[in-house]
């Protein structure tokens, strides 16, 4: 795996500690955090970073294809460093957003392009429901 600084340089970005921190957090997270969560998580180790810097950094990353932006209906976007097309699940109880790896759903756009006679670049499939932990808590209540 390429070093974060090298990835940023290859995309034409100036390498800064803030950009490295944001990208590394997204690379090593499966939680699909929003900008505010990223800021709060990194604030202690990056005291010079502002929330505005996080938003600008995420915007750069999104436009350069380093992250994908997910709108799961919360009013603020979440971010994922796994930019290949893949579906997600959203728990309507706890708000947990997870990657969904399922052979039937992976690369759905490739499977539908021909029958639809529509060139799909990528899809953003989001399934809403209850996660296993919330279902279990409900059953125990």
N, C-alpha and C positions, 0 to 999 in steps of 0.2 A: 504494500500500500504506500502510495506517495506521501511524503511529508506535507503537512498542511501548508507550510510556507511555499513550497514548490507548486502546489495546486493553485494557490492564489496568484502567484507570479505568472503561471501559464495562462491564467484568465485575464492578465493585464492589470491586476489590482496591486496597489501598494500594500506591502505586508506590514501590518500593525499588530501589536499585542492584543488589541480588542478584537480584530477580525479573526485572529488565530483562536482566541478564546471562544468566540461565538461559534465558529465552524467546528472546532473540536467538540464543543458541547453537543451540537446537533449530530455529529458523527457517532458519538458514543451514547446517544439517548434513544430510547424506544418510546418515549412519552409524548412526542410531538408537541413540544412546548410552544406557548405564545411568546411574544416579545417581552412582556412583563415578567413572565416566569424566567426567561433567559437572563434578563437584567438582574432580578433578585438573586438568582443562583450565582451569578458571576460577580456581583457587586463587592463582596468581601475580598476577592482576590484581584479585582480590577477597579480600584477606587476612583480612578480618573474617567471611567466609562460612564456615560449618561444613557438614559433611556432613549434619547434621540439618536445616539450613536448606534444602539442596538437596532432601532427601526431602519436607519439608513443602511447599515451593514446587511440586514436581511433583504432589503430592497435590491441592493447591489447583487447579492448572492442569487436572488430569485431571477433577476434579469440575465445573469450569466449562466443560469442553469445549474448552479451549485446546490440549490435547495428547491423544494417545491412547497408552495403555499397551499394549505388546506383550509377550506371554509366549511366548518362542520355545524354552522348555525348558532354559534355562540356570541357573535358580535365582534370577535377578534380572531384573526387568522392564527393558525398553528403552522409549524414548520417541520419539514422532514428532509434530512440530508440524503435519503434514499430516493433519488429522482427518477428511477425507472418506474414505469406504470405499474401500480399495484393497488389493490383495493384496501379499504380500511373498515374497521368496525368502531362504532361510537356507542358507549353505554349511556343510555338516557337517564340513568339514575346517578352514577358517580362522575360521568363526563370523561371517563377514560377513553383515549383514542389509541387503537392498536393497528399494526399492520396485519393484513390477512393474506396468508399465503395458501392458496387453494388452486390446484391445477385447472379446475373448471373456470375459474375467474381470472387467473393470471393471463395477461396479454389478451384480454377480451376484445380490445380494439382490432387485433389482427384477425380474430375469428369472425368479427362482424363486418369488416370492410367490404368483403366480396358480396355477401348476400344483400347488404344495404346499398351497394354500388356507391359507397361513400368512403372517401379516404380519411380515416380517423388517425389523427396524430397521436393522441393519447386520451385515455378516459380517466375520470376520477370517480370511482364507484365507492360509495359510502353506505354501509349497512348499519341501521340503527336498531338498538334493542337493549337487552340486559346482559351484562358480562357475567361470567361464572360466579364471581365473588358476590355480586349483588343478588343473583338468583339464590345462592346458598343462604345469604343473610335473610332474605325474604322468607325462605322455607323454614328457617330456624326461629323466626319471630312469632 
